[in-house]
């Protein structure tokens, strides 16, 4: 028995079927975390260590630990007093995200005077789009911005971007085709 789990009951969710179908299990995980009783921990079964999810939940006040058994990652989320005082997991209020039409998006791209990094993550399997975008934002320099082609709006990534001081413009084109434009707030404030 892992000491982290002592005196706790596990609520288990296997997210591998969601990922195999190309679905994002984030909402299901959030709902499961909200329903945890005081003596429960959430166990997530997955084929890789869900580092972005761990980071998001640790910021919300969850303690985490991951164990690998027979090639399957078992990541456990245990609420702390911080979570219990809030009563539930709350999504961060995102204020630095703007949804724009395609014409406005094209104008933003053409008006940007710095270096533009282009990513196309539409063909990547979960969580590779999230990981690649986060890695790219950590290497983002002043006078750089990222143009991203994605299958969907990465809602759980948006609070992370805002926390890093990044402004995000989202342009939904069609089913399975969304464009994002991400850069530092001060670099994009002059773009109209």
Secondary structure as UniProt FT lines:
FT   HELIX           3..5
FT   TURN            6..7
FT   STRAND          9..14
FT   HELIX           16..20
FT   TURN            21..22
FT   HELIX           26..34
FT   TURN            38..39
FT   STRAND          40..46
FT   HELIX           51..60
FT   STRAND          62..69
FT   TURN            70..71
FT   STRAND          72..79
FT   HELIX           81..86
FT   STRAND          97..99
FT   HELIX           102..111
FT   STRAND          115..120
FT   TURN            122..123
FT   TURN            126..127
FT   HELIX           128..138
FT   TURN            142..143
FT   STRAND          144..150
FT   HELIX           155..163
FT   TURN            164..165
FT   STRAND          166..174
FT   TURN            175..176
FT   STRAND          177..184
FT   HELIX           185..188
FT   TURN            189..190
//
